[in-house]
């Protein structure tokens, strides 16, 4: 047995030596790994729903990117002229806020996700399986390649979609944006005109768009913003499954967008309320335990070898101790990568209104409307409707009216409300949610009652929409009324204590005047269109009057100032307030301290055809027949004394379609005016109708009001005219004077003369008479002077030409 002891000990020592060498190699490898952390591409496949790739794909992709040139086998296209013009503006823009490109890309990605989710309501197979079915947005950056990519699993684009959506755009949208850009220099509203994608060229000089639609192959769209773009079938990149990935190769001056902190800040600022998860491929430092340093291992080895020389018993003892002893480790920082969600805020409309701050409402408004200016919405209403139809809604009043709010008002189906059904976006084209006169409101409606798996046409005809519309209109009008109630300027004539209770006076001051200037026409159109809410809308009307001192006033305030015994609300229509203030129709009313409303908007004429009364008071146009001012002061004797004149004057004006000549109760300083019948067109309405492009002149005669000449019996001209008529009713001079007075009254009353030449001739005849010029005086004839033909070339010119010719010959 003793002979085997020594060889056995030697074998054990050799084995221990081999094990220690292997340990040193493992420690060295671990140490090298700690120094150089894995790249994004190496670990991306290990992350849940990561963008997987392989080394061959990475190589092909790198070769393509490094060249920064369009792929050779790609099909080349020219940008539409409008697109090139827009891109030139963006590329050469000095606009400092380049951050907007990210919010536009995220907004477009969200729209693509909304579309595929809507399609999945009736066909769940369109979503696919696995990671492809996850509706989310992913942002990844690569500092080495100076590339920022954004991917969505939305509906994707076919080859035709890429050409149509990224190579051509609606001309109207481009023109409108360029016009706004040139007038304000502000690119911030680019998303509202449907051209937000092109904002990428604020930061990138080369852009790739990789897209896969369920109905087509995967394609790559690429452009360097040089007037052309290329599209090719994608054989370089990993299969997307479905969706779109946009790669921005950033300019040198845009390297700040390769910082995670910058991107997180922008998503938080602009896209916090996007309804889909937004992830960023984020780096993270973690503590990792690794084996201790090599020096410590060497010390342990030397002590092990020394103990092995002491014989068999000591060797066996050392082996047992090494087996039980654990290797020493230390903690180091290691960089790892994972998807980090950036928008985990619960949807605003699903939260209780009392839990949402004003700042959150403002941020949500900016996100919803793509309006990232500094202005806040004028008001908002957040409410939940319960009962037969349950829904949640948030409505906003934008600070400014859209530039095309009243263009094609009755032909446009554009709605600014987004419809959700059980948190699923359905459409923003349901014009049945709000009436046209409230189409300026922004917001969304989320219903739990409407069905999901039906077509858009069937949903639009659903009976619940009428109930939703009715409640939305009521809440919208309450919200607008609240703007007025909280405006200190609306409290004129009330106690100061009441004003103090409104709170936030400085911020609310003048808000309703601002609202009226932006959307007042919409309220008037509402009175015309919505008979059910006509009285509620009438309370929102604002106008100037003879007693408003240049400020806007309401019907309630007008009624509070009415004189005792006054039964009617007096108003007058015309072109401008300045013109109406001088109108002869107001003379007696102002003298007796009656207040008269000024209506100067063309739509006011149509408005007053529908608004017949308010709070039991009838409206009376002071330029029409039937005006009653207190008690009738006209006596029978006064009428009888002018009976001959009125009868004679009507006969004289028989060619002018004057229906009646009578004594006036509305004049003070003016000899006469022309009024119309109570239910016919006023002079202002006649002017408006004649200005219509497609008006039918033959039908205007039926609507034109009867013309009535009212005379002022106290005016010296009228008195003198009466005396002349009594003396000689056939006097042609008197007839000419009566005709001239009538035509002058027509003009002063706002009518358009049918024969201006005749009026001018009468004026000149009157001037001749006042200058004692004979009516038979003729115009002096002009002396005829024969016109001599101009010679084509003067003698001096000819001599000069001859001299030049001679000099040229001498030189030759």
LINRAUR-V396585 format. One record per residue. N is the residue number from 0. RES is the residue in one letter. D_CENTER is the distance of its C-alpha to the mean C-alpha in Angstrom with 2 decimals. Layout:
n=N res=RES d_center=D_CENTER
n=N res=RES d_center=D_CENTER
//
This chain:
n=0 res=X d_center=99.63
n=1 res=X d_center=99.82
n=2 res=X d_center=99.58
n=3 res=X d_center=96.03
n=4 res=X d_center=94.72
n=5 res=X d_center=94.16
n=6 res=X d_center=92.46
n=7 res=X d_center=90.12
n=8 res=X d_center=89.10
n=9 res=X d_center=88.38
n=10 res=X d_center=86.17
n=11 res=X d_center=84.14
n=12 res=X d_center=83.66
n=13 res=X d_center=82.36
n=14 res=X d_center=79.85
n=15 res=X d_center=78.56
n=16 res=X d_center=78.21
n=17 res=X d_center=76.11
n=18 res=X d_center=73.80
n=19 res=X d_center=73.25
n=20 res=X d_center=72.37
n=21 res=X d_center=69.79
n=22 res=X d_center=68.25
n=23 res=X d_center=67.95
n=24 res=X d_center=66.06
n=25 res=X d_center=63.59
n=26 res=X d_center=63.02
n=27 res=X d_center=62.46
n=28 res=X d_center=59.91
n=29 res=X d_center=58.05
n=30 res=X d_center=58.06
n=31 res=X d_center=56.61
n=32 res=X d_center=53.81
n=33 res=X d_center=52.91
n=34 res=X d_center=52.54
n=35 res=X d_center=50.21
n=36 res=X d_center=47.54
n=37 res=X d_center=46.31
n=38 res=X d_center=43.39
n=39 res=X d_center=40.16
n=40 res=X d_center=41.39
n=41 res=X d_center=44.72
n=42 res=X d_center=43.48
n=43 res=X d_center=40.31
n=44 res=X d_center=42.23
n=45 res=X d_center=43.73
n=46 res=X d_center=40.45
n=47 res=X d_center=39.20
n=48 res=X d_center=36.77
n=49 res=X d_center=36.88
n=50 res=X d_center=36.25
n=51 res=X d_center=39.90
n=52 res=X d_center=41.52
n=53 res=X d_center=45.00
n=54 res=X d_center=46.73
n=55 res=X d_center=46.79
n=56 res=X d_center=43.05
n=57 res=X d_center=42.51
n=58 res=X d_center=44.90
n=59 res=X d_center=43.31
n=60 res=X d_center=39.84
n=61 res=X d_center=41.15
n=62 res=X d_center=42.82
n=63 res=X d_center=39.66
n=64 res=X d_center=37.53
n=65 res=X d_center=40.23
n=66 res=X d_center=40.38
n=67 res=X d_center=36.65
n=68 res=X d_center=37.27
n=69 res=X d_center=36.13
n=70 res=X d_center=38.48
n=71 res=X d_center=41.38
n=72 res=X d_center=41.29
n=73 res=X d_center=37.55
n=74 res=X d_center=36.36
n=75 res=X d_center=34.70
n=76 res=X d_center=31.74
n=77 res=X d_center=30.07
n=78 res=X d_center=26.32
n=79 res=X d_center=24.64
n=80 res=X d_center=24.59
n=81 res=X d_center=20.80
n=82 res=X d_center=20.79
n=83 res=X d_center=23.61
n=84 res=X d_center=21.95
n=85 res=X d_center=18.84
n=86 res=X d_center=21.23
n=87 res=X d_center=23.32
n=88 res=X d_center=20.52
n=89 res=X d_center=19.73
n=90 res=X d_center=23.45
n=91 res=X d_center=24.51
n=92 res=X d_center=21.72
n=93 res=X d_center=23.02
n=94 res=X d_center=19.88
n=95 res=X d_center=21.50
n=96 res=X d_center=19.08
n=97 res=X d_center=19.94
n=98 res=X d_center=19.40
n=99 res=X d_center=15.94
n=100 res=X d_center=17.82
n=101 res=X d_center=19.14
n=102 res=X d_center=16.02
n=103 res=X d_center=14.67
n=104 res=X d_center=18.11
n=105 res=X d_center=18.29
n=106 res=X d_center=14.99
n=107 res=X d_center=16.42
n=108 res=X d_center=19.74
n=109 res=X d_center=18.48
n=110 res=X d_center=17.08
n=111 res=X d_center=20.54
n=112 res=X d_center=22.32
n=113 res=X d_center=20.53
n=114 res=X d_center=21.70
n=115 res=X d_center=25.27
n=116 res=X d_center=25.48
n=117 res=X d_center=24.52
n=118 res=X d_center=27.21
n=119 res=X d_center=29.67
n=120 res=X d_center=29.63
n=121 res=X d_center=31.81
n=122 res=X d_center=33.41
n=123 res=X d_center=34.06
n=124 res=X d_center=35.80
n=125 res=X d_center=32.61
n=126 res=X d_center=32.15
n=127 res=X d_center=35.55
n=128 res=X d_center=37.80
n=129 res=X d_center=38.20
n=130 res=X d_center=35.60
n=131 res=X d_center=33.67
n=132 res=X d_center=32.86
n=133 res=X d_center=31.25
n=134 res=X d_center=27.45
n=135 res=X d_center=26.55
n=136 res=X d_center=25.17
n=137 res=X d_center=27.74
n=138 res=X d_center=27.55
n=139 res=X d_center=30.75
n=140 res=X d_center=31.82
n=141 res=X d_center=35.00
n=142 res=X d_center=36.13
n=143 res=X d_center=39.05
n=144 res=X d_center=37.03
n=145 res=X d_center=34.05
n=146 res=X d_center=31.85
n=147 res=X d_center=28.90
n=148 res=X d_center=28.23
n=149 res=X d_center=25.73
n=150 res=X d_center=26.78
n=151 res=X d_center=25.48
n=152 res=X d_center=27.53
n=153 res=X d_center=24.88
n=154 res=X d_center=25.43
n=155 res=X d_center=26.21
n=156 res=X d_center=26.29
n=157 res=X d_center=29.16
n=158 res=X d_center=30.37
n=159 res=X d_center=28.61
n=160 res=X d_center=25.33
n=161 res=X d_center=25.74
n=162 res=X d_center=26.41
n=163 res=X d_center=23.62
n=164 res=X d_center=20.80
n=165 res=X d_center=21.90
n=166 res=X d_center=23.69
n=167 res=X d_center=21.60
n=168 res=X d_center=17.95
n=169 res=X d_center=16.35
n=170 res=X d_center=17.26
n=171 res=X d_center=14.45
n=172 res=X d_center=11.85
n=173 res=X d_center=14.25
n=174 res=X d_center=14.88
n=175 res=X d_center=11.38
n=176 res=X d_center=11.01
n=177 res=X d_center=14.58
n=178 res=X d_center=14.22
n=179 res=X d_center=11.55
n=180 res=X d_center=13.81
n=181 res=X d_center=16.86
n=182 res=X d_center=15.84
n=183 res=X d_center=14.63
n=184 res=X d_center=16.25
n=185 res=X d_center=13.54
n=186 res=X d_center=13.07
n=187 res=X d_center=11.20
n=188 res=X d_center=7.74
n=189 res=X d_center=9.86
n=190 res=X d_center=9.01
n=191 res=X d_center=5.62
n=192 res=X d_center=8.17
n=193 res=X d_center=10.91
n=194 res=X d_center=13.22
n=195 res=X d_center=13.31
n=196 res=X d_center=17.02
n=197 res=X d_center=18.21
n=198 res=X d_center=17.45
n=199 res=X d_center=20.80
n=200 res=X d_center=22.60
n=201 res=X d_center=21.80
n=202 res=X d_center=24.53
n=203 res=X d_center=26.48
n=204 res=X d_center=28.76
n=205 res=X d_center=29.65
n=206 res=X d_center=27.63
n=207 res=X d_center=29.08
n=208 res=X d_center=27.34
n=209 res=X d_center=29.86
n=210 res=X d_center=28.94
n=211 res=X d_center=30.96
n=212 res=X d_center=30.12
n=213 res=X d_center=32.60
n=214 res=X d_center=33.41
n=215 res=X d_center=34.12
n=216 res=X d_center=35.75
n=217 res=X d_center=34.22
n=218 res=X d_center=32.94
n=219 res=X d_center=32.02
n=220 res=X d_center=29.41
n=221 res=X d_center=29.94
n=222 res=X d_center=29.07
n=223 res=X d_center=29.89
n=224 res=X d_center=27.17
n=225 res=X d_center=29.99
n=226 res=X d_center=28.77
n=227 res=X d_center=30.12
n=228 res=X d_center=29.77
n=229 res=X d_center=32.35
n=230 res=X d_center=32.58
n=231 res=X d_center=35.70
n=232 res=X d_center=37.02
n=233 res=X d_center=36.97
n=234 res=X d_center=40.55
n=235 res=X d_center=39.95
n=236 res=X d_center=37.79
n=237 res=X d_center=38.33
n=238 res=X d_center=37.23
n=239 res=X d_center=33.84
n=240 res=X d_center=34.73
n=241 res=X d_center=31.17
n=242 res=X d_center=27.81
n=243 res=X d_center=26.60
n=244 res=X d_center=27.60
n=245 res=X d_center=25.99
n=246 res=X d_center=28.38
n=247 res=X d_center=27.43
n=248 res=X d_center=30.44
n=249 res=X d_center=29.43
n=250 res=X d_center=30.34
n=251 res=X d_center=32.99
n=252 res=X d_center=30.69
n=253 res=X d_center=28.38
n=254 res=X d_center=31.18
n=255 res=X d_center=29.72
n=256 res=X d_center=27.57
n=257 res=X d_center=30.89
n=258 res=X d_center=31.43
n=259 res=X d_center=30.89
n=260 res=X d_center=30.13
n=261 res=X d_center=27.25
n=262 res=X d_center=25.64
n=263 res=X d_center=26.27
n=264 res=X d_center=24.65
n=265 res=X d_center=21.40
n=266 res=X d_center=21.28
n=267 res=X d_center=22.02
n=268 res=X d_center=19.31
n=269 res=X d_center=16.34
n=270 res=X d_center=17.54
n=271 res=X d_center=19.85
n=272 res=X d_center=18.34
n=273 res=X d_center=18.27
n=274 res=X d_center=20.45
n=275 res=X d_center=22.96
n=276 res=X d_center=25.56
n=277 res=X d_center=24.98
n=278 res=X d_center=28.36
n=279 res=X d_center=29.61
n=280 res=X d_center=33.13
n=281 res=X d_center=34.42
n=282 res=X d_center=37.79
n=283 res=X d_center=39.97
n=284 res=X d_center=43.39
n=285 res=X d_center=45.96
n=286 res=X d_center=49.63
n=287 res=X d_center=52.02
n=288 res=X d_center=55.82
n=289 res=X d_center=57.79
n=290 res=X d_center=61.60
n=291 res=X d_center=63.26
n=292 res=X d_center=64.25
n=293 res=X d_center=67.03
n=294 res=X d_center=69.52
n=295 res=X d_center=69.74
n=296 res=X d_center=70.46
n=297 res=X d_center=73.23
n=298 res=X d_center=75.01
n=299 res=X d_center=75.02
n=300 res=X d_center=76.50
n=301 res=X d_center=79.37
n=302 res=X d_center=80.36
n=303 res=X d_center=80.35
n=304 res=X d_center=82.63
n=305 res=X d_center=85.09
n=306 res=X d_center=85.49
n=307 res=X d_center=86.16
n=308 res=X d_center=89.41
n=309 res=X d_center=91.12
n=310 res=X d_center=92.28
n=311 res=X d_center=91.37
n=312 res=X d_center=90.93
n=313 res=X d_center=88.75
n=314 res=X d_center=86.63
n=315 res=X d_center=86.02
n=316 res=X d_center=85.08
n=317 res=X d_center=82.56
n=318 res=X d_center=81.02
n=319 res=X d_center=80.44
n=320 res=X d_center=78.77
n=321 res=X d_center=76.42
n=322 res=X d_center=75.41
n=323 res=X d_center=74.51
n=324 res=X d_center=72.79
n=325 res=X d_center=68.91
n=326 res=X d_center=67.33
n=327 res=X d_center=65.67
n=328 res=X d_center=61.82
n=329 res=X d_center=59.21
n=330 res=X d_center=55.46
n=331 res=X d_center=53.08
n=332 res=X d_center=49.28
n=333 res=X d_center=47.76
n=334 res=X d_center=44.19
n=335 res=X d_center=42.72
n=336 res=X d_center=39.40
n=337 res=X d_center=37.47
n=338 res=X d_center=34.03
n=339 res=X d_center=32.34
n=340 res=X d_center=29.44
n=341 res=X d_center=26.66
n=342 res=X d_center=24.46
n=343 res=X d_center=26.89
n=344 res=X d_center=24.96
n=345 res=X d_center=25.20
n=346 res=X d_center=22.08
n=347 res=X d_center=20.88
n=348 res=X d_center=21.19
n=349 res=X d_center=24.73
n=350 res=X d_center=25.92
n=351 res=X d_center=27.32
n=352 res=X d_center=25.06
n=353 res=X d_center=27.90
n=354 res=X d_center=27.83
n=355 res=X d_center=24.21
n=356 res=X d_center=23.72
n=357 res=X d_center=21.02
n=358 res=X d_center=20.29
n=359 res=X d_center=19.83
n=360 res=X d_center=17.36
n=361 res=X d_center=15.25
n=362 res=X d_center=15.63
n=363 res=X d_center=14.83
n=364 res=X d_center=11.54
n=365 res=X d_center=10.58
n=366 res=X d_center=12.11
n=367 res=X d_center=10.61
n=368 res=X d_center=6.84
n=369 res=X d_center=7.73
n=370 res=X d_center=6.80
n=371 res=X d_center=10.43
n=372 res=X d_center=10.96
n=373 res=X d_center=13.98
n=374 res=X d_center=12.65
n=375 res=X d_center=13.35
n=376 res=X d_center=11.99
n=377 res=X d_center=14.29
n=378 res=X d_center=15.96
n=379 res=X d_center=16.28
n=380 res=X d_center=18.87
n=381 res=X d_center=20.57
n=382 res=X d_center=23.42
n=383 res=X d_center=25.80
n=384 res=X d_center=27.19
n=385 res=X d_center=30.76
n=386 res=X d_center=33.25
n=387 res=X d_center=33.49
n=388 res=X d_center=29.89
n=389 res=X d_center=28.71
n=390 res=X d_center=25.18
n=391 res=X d_center=23.07
n=392 res=X d_center=19.59
n=393 res=X d_center=17.06
n=394 res=X d_center=14.68
n=395 res=X d_center=12.28
n=396 res=X d_center=11.41
n=397 res=X d_center=8.36
n=398 res=X d_center=10.03
n=399 res=X d_center=8.29
n=400 res=X d_center=7.52
n=401 res=X d_center=5.02
n=402 res=X d_center=7.57
n=403 res=X d_center=9.02
n=404 res=X d_center=9.28
n=405 res=X d_center=13.05
n=406 res=X d_center=13.79
n=407 res=X d_center=16.04
n=408 res=X d_center=15.50
n=409 res=X d_center=18.61
n=410 res=X d_center=18.40
n=411 res=X d_center=15.06
n=412 res=X d_center=15.25
n=413 res=X d_center=11.64
n=414 res=X d_center=11.30
n=415 res=X d_center=8.98
n=416 res=X d_center=12.29
n=417 res=X d_center=14.11
n=418 res=X d_center=17.84
n=419 res=X d_center=20.49
n=420 res=X d_center=24.20
n=421 res=X d_center=26.42
n=422 res=X d_center=23.93
n=423 res=X d_center=23.42
n=424 res=X d_center=19.96
n=425 res=X d_center=20.45
n=426 res=X d_center=17.34
n=427 res=X d_center=13.81
n=428 res=X d_center=15.14
n=429 res=X d_center=17.32
n=430 res=X d_center=16.60
n=431 res=X d_center=19.76
n=432 res=X d_center=18.45
n=433 res=X d_center=17.01
n=434 res=X d_center=18.01
n=435 res=X d_center=15.85
n=436 res=X d_center=15.98
n=437 res=X d_center=14.25
n=438 res=X d_center=11.49
n=439 res=X d_center=8.94
n=440 res=X d_center=10.29
n=441 res=X d_center=9.19
n=442 res=X d_center=12.23
n=443 res=X d_center=15.09
n=444 res=X d_center=18.58
n=445 res=X d_center=21.61
n=446 res=X d_center=24.67
n=447 res=X d_center=28.25
n=448 res=X d_center=29.61
n=449 res=X d_center=27.93
n=450 res=X d_center=29.83
n=451 res=X d_center=28.72
n=452 res=X d_center=30.90
n=453 res=X d_center=30.04
n=454 res=X d_center=28.04
n=455 res=X d_center=24.52
n=456 res=X d_center=26.10
n=457 res=X d_center=28.66
n=458 res=X d_center=26.20
n=459 res=X d_center=24.17
n=460 res=X d_center=27.50
n=461 res=X d_center=28.55
n=462 res=X d_center=29.91
n=463 res=X d_center=28.27
n=464 res=X d_center=24.79
n=465 res=X d_center=26.04
n=466 res=X d_center=27.18
n=467 res=X d_center=23.94
n=468 res=X d_center=22.04
n=469 res=X d_center=24.61
n=470 res=X d_center=24.32
n=471 res=X d_center=20.53
n=472 res=X d_center=20.67
n=473 res=X d_center=23.43
n=474 res=X d_center=21.75
n=475 res=X d_center=18.50
n=476 res=X d_center=20.75
n=477 res=X d_center=22.77
n=478 res=X d_center=19.83
n=479 res=X d_center=18.92
n=480 res=X d_center=22.66
n=481 res=X d_center=22.94
n=482 res=X d_center=20.71
n=483 res=X d_center=23.34
n=484 res=X d_center=26.24
n=485 res=X d_center=25.42
n=486 res=X d_center=24.90
n=487 res=X d_center=28.29
n=488 res=X d_center=27.77
n=489 res=X d_center=27.97
n=490 res=X d_center=31.45
n=491 res=X d_center=33.40
n=492 res=X d_center=36.88
n=493 res=X d_center=36.86
n=494 res=X d_center=38.83
n=495 res=X d_center=37.64
n=496 res=X d_center=38.30
n=497 res=X d_center=35.63
n=498 res=X d_center=33.09
n=499 res=X d_center=34.14
n=500 res=X d_center=33.52
n=501 res=X d_center=29.80
n=502 res=X d_center=29.50
n=503 res=X d_center=27.09
n=504 res=X d_center=27.70
n=505 res=X d_center=26.33
n=506 res=X d_center=22.94
n=507 res=X d_center=22.76
n=508 res=X d_center=24.32
n=509 res=X d_center=22.42
n=510 res=X d_center=19.43
n=511 res=X d_center=20.01
n=512 res=X d_center=20.44
n=513 res=X d_center=17.06
n=514 res=X d_center=15.62
n=515 res=X d_center=17.76
n=516 res=X d_center=16.79
n=517 res=X d_center=13.08
n=518 res=X d_center=13.78
n=519 res=X d_center=17.53
n=520 res=X d_center=17.51
n=521 res=X d_center=16.06
n=522 res=X d_center=19.01
n=523 res=X d_center=21.38
n=524 res=X d_center=20.28
n=525 res=X d_center=20.84
n=526 res=X d_center=24.35
n=527 res=X d_center=25.03
n=528 res=X d_center=23.89
n=529 res=X d_center=24.82
n=530 res=X d_center=28.52
n=531 res=X d_center=28.79
n=532 res=X d_center=26.48
n=533 res=X d_center=27.32
n=534 res=X d_center=29.32
n=535 res=X d_center=26.80
n=536 res=X d_center=24.10
n=537 res=X d_center=26.74
n=538 res=X d_center=27.11
n=539 res=X d_center=23.54
n=540 res=X d_center=24.31
n=541 res=X d_center=24.68
n=542 res=X d_center=26.58
n=543 res=X d_center=29.12
n=544 res=X d_center=32.82
n=545 res=X d_center=36.20
n=546 res=X d_center=36.54
n=547 res=X d_center=33.10
n=548 res=X d_center=33.87
n=549 res=X d_center=30.54
n=550 res=X d_center=28.52
n=551 res=X d_center=26.66
n=552 res=X d_center=28.85
n=553 res=X d_center=28.80
n=554 res=X d_center=31.20
n=555 res=X d_center=32.86
n=556 res=X d_center=33.58
n=557 res=X d_center=34.88
n=558 res=X d_center=37.24
n=559 res=X d_center=38.50
n=560 res=X d_center=39.61
n=561 res=X d_center=41.26
n=562 res=X d_center=44.92
n=563 res=X d_center=47.62
n=564 res=X d_center=48.34
n=565 res=X d_center=45.09
n=566 res=X d_center=43.99
n=567 res=X d_center=41.07
n=568 res=X d_center=37.67
n=569 res=X d_center=37.85
n=570 res=X d_center=34.97
n=571 res=X d_center=34.70
n=572 res=X d_center=32.10
n=573 res=X d_center=31.72
n=574 res=X d_center=29.85
n=575 res=X d_center=29.66
n=576 res=X d_center=31.02
n=577 res=X d_center=33.47
n=578 res=X d_center=34.93
n=579 res=X d_center=35.26
n=580 res=X d_center=37.01
n=581 res=X d_center=39.81
n=582 res=X d_center=40.07
n=583 res=X d_center=43.67
n=584 res=X d_center=42.50
n=585 res=X d_center=41.89
n=586 res=X d_center=45.30
n=587 res=X d_center=47.29
n=588 res=X d_center=44.44
n=589 res=X d_center=43.76
n=590 res=X d_center=47.50
n=591 res=X d_center=47.86
n=592 res=X d_center=44.93
n=593 res=X d_center=42.63
n=594 res=X d_center=38.85
n=595 res=X d_center=36.77
n=596 res=X d_center=33.01
n=597 res=X d_center=31.15
n=598 res=X d_center=28.66
n=599 res=X d_center=27.19
n=600 res=X d_center=24.06
n=601 res=X d_center=25.04
n=602 res=X d_center=23.70
n=603 res=X d_center=26.21
n=604 res=X d_center=29.07
n=605 res=X d_center=27.77
n=606 res=X d_center=26.89
n=607 res=X d_center=30.50
n=608 res=X d_center=31.91
n=609 res=X d_center=30.57
n=610 res=X d_center=30.91
n=611 res=X d_center=34.71
n=612 res=X d_center=35.54
n=613 res=X d_center=34.38
n=614 res=X d_center=36.61
n=615 res=X d_center=39.63
n=616 res=X d_center=39.11
n=617 res=X d_center=38.89
n=618 res=X d_center=36.72
n=619 res=X d_center=38.79
n=620 res=X d_center=37.64
n=621 res=X d_center=40.15
n=622 res=X d_center=40.21
n=623 res=X d_center=41.64
n=624 res=X d_center=45.09
n=625 res=X d_center=46.20
n=626 res=X d_center=45.32
n=627 res=X d_center=47.59
n=628 res=X d_center=48.07
n=629 res=X d_center=50.47
n=630 res=X d_center=53.90
n=631 res=X d_center=54.82
n=632 res=X d_center=56.83
n=633 res=X d_center=58.01
n=634 res=X d_center=61.70
n=635 res=X d_center=63.59
n=636 res=X d_center=65.71
n=637 res=X d_center=62.72
n=638 res=X d_center=61.51
n=639 res=X d_center=65.02
n=640 res=X d_center=65.48
n=641 res=X d_center=62.47
n=642 res=X d_center=63.11
n=643 res=X d_center=64.91
n=644 res=X d_center=62.16
n=645 res=X d_center=59.32
n=646 res=X d_center=61.34
n=647 res=X d_center=62.23
n=648 res=X d_center=58.66
n=649 res=X d_center=57.26
n=650 res=X d_center=59.90
n=651 res=X d_center=59.12
n=652 res=X d_center=55.42
n=653 res=X d_center=56.12
n=654 res=X d_center=54.43
n=655 res=X d_center=51.22
n=656 res=X d_center=50.56
n=657 res=X d_center=51.00
n=658 res=X d_center=51.62
n=659 res=X d_center=53.21
n=660 res=X d_center=54.30
n=661 res=X d_center=54.71
n=662 res=X d_center=54.98
n=663 res=X d_center=51.68
n=664 res=X d_center=50.96
n=665 res=X d_center=47.73
n=666 res=X d_center=49.07
n=667 res=X d_center=50.64
n=668 res=X d_center=50.77
n=669 res=X d_center=49.80
n=670 res=X d_center=52.49
n=671 res=X d_center=50.41
n=672 res=X d_center=47.00
n=673 res=X d_center=45.86
n=674 res=X d_center=44.15
n=675 res=X d_center=43.03
n=676 res=X d_center=43.99
n=677 res=X d_center=42.15
n=678 res=X d_center=40.43
n=679 res=X d_center=39.85
n=680 res=X d_center=37.17
n=681 res=X d_center=37.06
n=682 res=X d_center=37.40
n=683 res=X d_center=33.68
n=684 res=X d_center=32.89
n=685 res=X d_center=35.41
n=686 res=X d_center=33.73
n=687 res=X d_center=30.31
n=688 res=X d_center=31.90
n=689 res=X d_center=33.87
n=690 res=X d_center=30.77
n=691 res=X d_center=29.29
n=692 res=X d_center=29.49
n=693 res=X d_center=30.99
n=694 res=X d_center=32.99
n=695 res=X d_center=36.51
n=696 res=X d_center=38.92
n=697 res=X d_center=41.70
n=698 res=X d_center=39.87
n=699 res=X d_center=38.91
n=700 res=X d_center=42.53
n=701 res=X d_center=42.34
n=702 res=X d_center=39.37
n=703 res=X d_center=40.46
n=704 res=X d_center=42.06
n=705 res=X d_center=45.77
n=706 res=X d_center=46.44
n=707 res=X d_center=48.67
n=708 res=X d_center=50.24
n=709 res=X d_center=50.78
n=710 res=X d_center=53.32
n=711 res=X d_center=54.07
n=712 res=X d_center=57.80
n=713 res=X d_center=58.12
n=714 res=X d_center=56.94
n=715 res=X d_center=59.81
n=716 res=X d_center=58.56
n=717 res=X d_center=58.60
n=718 res=X d_center=62.02
n=719 res=X d_center=63.47
n=720 res=X d_center=62.11
n=721 res=X d_center=63.82
n=722 res=X d_center=67.09
n=723 res=X d_center=66.90
n=724 res=X d_center=66.23
n=725 res=X d_center=69.20
n=726 res=X d_center=71.42
n=727 res=X d_center=70.42
n=728 res=X d_center=67.67
n=729 res=X d_center=68.23
n=730 res=X d_center=67.62
n=731 res=X d_center=65.23
n=732 res=X d_center=64.10
n=733 res=X d_center=63.05
n=734 res=X d_center=61.22
n=735 res=X d_center=59.37
n=736 res=X d_center=58.45
n=737 res=X d_center=57.21
n=738 res=X d_center=55.08
n=739 res=X d_center=53.61
n=740 res=X d_center=52.87
n=741 res=X d_center=51.02
n=742 res=X d_center=48.88
n=743 res=X d_center=48.04
n=744 res=X d_center=47.10
n=745 res=X d_center=44.83
n=746 res=X d_center=42.85
n=747 res=X d_center=42.76
n=748 res=X d_center=41.55
n=749 res=X d_center=38.50
n=750 res=X d_center=39.93
n=751 res=X d_center=39.96
n=752 res=X d_center=43.56
n=753 res=X d_center=44.60
n=754 res=X d_center=47.29
n=755 res=X d_center=46.40
n=756 res=X d_center=49.51
n=757 res=X d_center=51.83
n=758 res=X d_center=50.30
n=759 res=X d_center=50.72
n=760 res=X d_center=54.32
n=761 res=X d_center=55.17
n=762 res=X d_center=53.73
n=763 res=X d_center=55.87
n=764 res=X d_center=58.92
n=765 res=X d_center=58.44
n=766 res=X d_center=58.20
n=767 res=X d_center=61.42
n=768 res=X d_center=63.13
n=769 res=X d_center=62.13
n=770 res=X d_center=63.43
n=771 res=X d_center=66.64
n=772 res=X d_center=65.99
n=773 res=X d_center=67.85
n=774 res=X d_center=65.72
n=775 res=X d_center=67.79
n=776 res=X d_center=67.02
n=777 res=X d_center=65.90
n=778 res=X d_center=63.67
n=779 res=X d_center=65.67
n=780 res=X d_center=65.85
n=781 res=X d_center=64.55
n=782 res=X d_center=67.23
n=783 res=X d_center=66.94
n=784 res=X d_center=66.83
n=785 res=X d_center=67.46
n=786 res=X d_center=64.82
n=787 res=X d_center=66.37
n=788 res=X d_center=64.92
n=789 res=X d_center=63.63
n=790 res=X d_center=65.60
n=791 res=X d_center=63.45
n=792 res=X d_center=65.10
n=793 res=X d_center=66.89
n=794 res=X d_center=70.30
n=795 res=X d_center=69.08
n=796 res=X d_center=66.43
n=797 res=X d_center=69.06
n=798 res=X d_center=71.48
n=799 res=X d_center=68.81
n=800 res=X d_center=68.06
n=801 res=X d_center=71.78
n=802 res=X d_center=72.21
n=803 res=X d_center=69.44
n=804 res=X d_center=71.02
n=805 res=X d_center=74.40
n=806 res=X d_center=73.08
n=807 res=X d_center=71.53
n=808 res=X d_center=74.88
n=809 res=X d_center=76.67
n=810 res=X d_center=74.34
n=811 res=X d_center=74.95
//
